[in-house]
Amino acid sequence: MIRIEKPGLPPAILKTKGKAKRRGLSAAFTRFAEDYTRGDKRFTFEKGIYAHETVKTTLIEAQHHKCAFCESKITHISYGDVEHFRPKKAYCQNANDALTTPGYYWLAYEWDNLFLACQICNQRHKGNLFPLANPADRASSHKHNTELEHPLFIDPALDDPEEYMSFRREIPYAVNDNLRGRNTIISLGLGRPELSEVRYDRYEKLRLIYVLAHANPPLPESIEAQDHLNRAIRDSAEFASMSRSAIASQFSF
């Protein structure tokens, strides 16, 4: 996971139709708060707004065609999901908890709450999970302030994930065993075997390229090898965070 730099201005549809929908959802909750809290009433959301082509395209470009969480390149084999960092319909503190409704309905069309994610990270692992360090701080309606929350997931648009997570070879770990890094890795399945296998292949190729780049005396291919290493740590590269860790450690793990 790496830092994601979104454009400051959201796509127009979020500022127009999305803003109007937020007002409508907030007004409905104000009028029928008990019904929504009990689950007698449930919100509906328009995917055609929060996942509109302009929204998705902007996220794809900002994230270099990569999943916000696992850094896999996804658009050449999958459509990807427009994912809500704070779940819109319902949420749970722990994976086996019953869902609590409503979710963060007022953030369903908010630019800061949207990312592009692969289906495995989003649907199999994250889903409605959104743990907080102190669940009592949770914002339960549009009248509350989410800035008082302390999420246990790293927000790649607000945080620098590489301050919380790093890699030993292809395996992610929490820097200094910090709680947010640990929760993000475990809950989002960032160490899942299938993903680790792909990262291992990337690691081994980079290791051999590193040897070539640092050959002493230099070989004719050493400059080209160094260029390849430089490309591997760019934000646009798949698994850039792992590559940065490996090269910084001189493949010593």
C-alpha positions in Angstrom: 0.0 0.0 0.0 1.3 3.5 -0.9 0.0 7.0 -0.5 -2.7 8.0 -3.0 -2.8 11.6 -4.3 -6.3 12.3 -5.5 -7.2 15.4 -7.5 -8.4 18.1 -5.1 -11.6 18.7 -7.0 -14.0 15.8 -7.1 -15.7 14.7 -10.4 -18.6 17.0 -11.2 -21.3 14.4 -10.7 -20.3 14.1 -7.0 -20.6 17.9 -6.5 -24.0 18.0 -8.2 -26.1 14.8 -8.0 -24.0 13.4 -5.1 -24.4 16.5 -3.0 -28.1 16.5 -3.6 -28.3 12.8 -2.6 -26.4 13.5 0.6 -28.9 16.2 1.5 -31.8 13.9 0.8 -30.3 11.0 2.9 -29.5 13.3 5.8 -33.0 14.8 5.8 -34.5 11.3 5.7 -32.4 10.2 8.7 -33.3 13.3 10.7 -37.0 12.6 10.1 -36.9 8.8 10.7 -33.8 8.3 12.9 -35.3 5.6 15.1 -36.6 3.6 12.1 -33.2 3.7 10.3 -31.4 2.8 13.6 -33.6 -0.2 14.2 -33.3 -1.3 10.6 -37.0 -0.9 9.8 -36.0 1.6 7.1 -32.9 1.2 5.0 -31.1 3.6 2.7 -30.7 2.9 -1.0 -27.7 4.3 -3.0 -27.2 5.1 -6.6 -24.1 3.3 -8.0 -24.5 5.3 -11.1 -23.4 8.4 -9.1 -20.7 7.2 -6.8 -19.3 4.8 -9.4 -20.0 6.9 -12.4 -17.6 6.6 -15.3 -15.9 9.9 -14.5 -15.4 8.9 -10.8 -14.0 5.5 -11.7 -11.7 6.9 -14.4 -10.4 9.6 -12.1 -9.7 7.0 -9.4 -8.0 4.6 -11.9 -5.7 7.4 -13.1 -4.9 8.6 -9.5 -4.1 5.1 -8.4 -2.1 4.1 -11.5 -4.6 1.3 -12.3 -3.8 -0.3 -9.0 -5.9 -1.5 -6.0 -5.8 1.0 -3.2 -4.9 -1.8 -0.7 -2.9 -4.6 -2.3 -1.3 -2.6 -5.1 -2.2 -5.2 -7.7 -2.7 -3.9 -11.2 -6.3 -4.7 -11.8 -7.8 -2.9 -14.8 -6.2 -5.2 -17.4 -8.0 -8.3 -16.0 -10.9 -6.8 -13.9 -13.2 -3.8 -13.8 -12.4 -3.2 -10.1 -14.8 -1.8 -7.5 -15.4 1.8 -6.4 -15.0 1.1 -2.7 -16.2 3.1 0.3 -13.5 3.4 2.9 -16.2 4.0 5.5 -19.0 1.5 4.6 -22.2 3.2 3.4 -24.9 0.7 4.2 -23.8 -0.9 7.5 -20.6 -1.6 9.4 -19.1 -4.0 11.9 -16.2 -3.5 14.4 -15.0 -7.1 14.1 -15.3 -9.6 11.2 -17.7 -11.9 13.0 -19.9 -9.2 14.4 -23.5 -8.6 13.3 -23.9 -5.6 11.0 -25.0 -2.3 12.5 -27.2 0.0 10.5 -27.2 2.5 9.2 -23.6 2.8 7.9 -21.9 6.0 6.9 -24.8 6.9 4.6 -23.8 10.6 4.4 -20.4 9.7 2.9 -21.7 7.5 0.1 -21.0 10.2 -2.5 -18.0 11.9 -0.8 -14.8 12.0 -2.8 -12.6 11.5 0.2 -14.4 8.2 1.0 -14.0 6.6 -2.4 -11.2 4.4 -3.7 -10.6 1.8 -6.5 -10.1 -1.7 -5.1 -9.8 -5.2 -6.5 -12.8 -7.4 -5.8 -10.8 -9.7 -3.5 -9.7 -7.0 -1.2 -13.1 -5.3 -1.3 -15.6 -8.1 -1.3 -13.8 -11.0 0.3 -11.9 -9.1 3.0 -13.0 -5.5 3.8 -16.7 -5.6 3.0 -18.5 -3.7 5.8 -15.6 -4.1 8.2 -14.5 -0.8 9.7 -12.8 -1.1 13.2 -12.0 1.8 15.4 -9.5 2.1 18.2 -12.4 3.2 20.4 -15.8 2.1 19.1 -17.5 4.7 21.4 -16.1 7.4 19.1 -17.9 6.2 16.1 -19.9 8.7 14.1 -23.4 7.3 13.8 -25.1 10.0 11.7 -24.4 13.0 9.6 -24.6 15.1 12.7 -21.4 13.6 14.1 -17.8 14.3 13.3 -15.8 11.5 11.8 -12.6 13.4 12.7 -13.1 12.2 16.3 -12.7 8.6 15.1 -9.4 6.7 15.1 -9.7 4.1 12.4 -7.6 0.9 12.7 -7.4 0.8 8.9 -4.8 3.0 7.1 -6.4 5.6 4.9 -4.1 5.8 1.8 -5.3 9.3 1.0 -4.7 10.7 4.4 -1.9 8.6 5.8 1.5 7.5 4.4 1.0 3.7 4.5 4.8 3.1 4.4 5.1 4.6 7.8 2.9 1.8 9.1 3.7 -1.1 6.8 6.8 -2.5 5.2 8.0 -5.9 3.8 10.4 -8.6 4.6 10.9 -10.1 1.2 7.3 -10.6 -0.1 5.7 -10.7 3.4 4.1 -7.5 4.8 4.6 -6.6 8.4 3.6 -3.7 10.7 6.4 -1.3 11.4 7.2 -1.5 15.1 4.2 -3.8 15.4 1.9 -0.8 15.3 -1.8 -1.5 15.7 -3.0 0.2 12.5 -0.5 -1.6 10.3 -1.3 -4.9 11.9 -5.0 -4.5 11.5 -4.8 -3.4 7.9 -2.6 -6.3 6.9 -4.6 -9.0 8.6 -8.2 -7.7 8.0 -7.6 -6.8 4.3 -5.8 -10.1 3.6 -2.6 -8.4 2.4 -0.6 -11.4 3.3 -2.9 -13.9 1.6 -1.0 -16.7 -0.1 -2.1 -16.0 -3.7 -0.9 -12.4 -3.4 2.3 -13.3 -1.6 3.1 -15.8 -4.5 2.8 -13.0 -7.1 4.9 -10.6 -4.9 7.5 -13.3 -4.4 8.0 -13.7 -8.2 8.4 -9.9 -8.5 10.9 -9.9 -5.5 13.1 -12.7 -7.0 13.2 -10.9 -10.4 14.2 -7.6 -8.8 16.8 -9.4 -6.7 18.6 -10.7 -9.8 18.3 -7.3 -11.5 19.8 -5.7 -8.4 22.8 -8.0 -8.6 23.3 -7.1 -12.2 22.9 -3.4 -11.5 25.5 -3.5 -8.8 28.0 -5.8 -10.6 31.6 -4.9 -9.8 33.1 -4.2 -12.3 29.9 -2.9 -14.0 28.6 -5.0 -16.9 27.2 -3.5 -20.2 23.7 -4.3 -18.8 24.2 -2.6 -15.4 22.8 0.8 -16.4 19.7 -0.8 -18.0 19.3 -2.9 -14.8 19.5 0.2 -12.6 16.9 1.9 -14.8 14.6 -1.1 -14.3 15.0 -0.8 -10.5 14.2 2.9 -10.6 11.0 2.2 -12.5 10.1 -0.5 -10.0 9.9 2.0 -7.1 7.7 4.6 -8.9 4.2 5.0 -7.6 2.9 3.7 -10.9 4.7 0.3 -10.5 2.8 -2.7 -9.2 3.9 -3.6 -5.6 6.0 -0.4 -5.4 6.0 -0.5 -1.6 7.5 -4.0 -1.5 10.0 -3.0 -4.2 11.1 0.0 -2.2 11.6 -2.1 0.9 13.6 -4.7 -0.9 15.9 -2.2 -2.6 16.4 -0.1 0.5 17.4 -3.3 2.4 19.7 -4.3 -0.5 17.7 -7.6 -0.5 19.1 -8.6 2.8 16.0 -10.2 4.2 
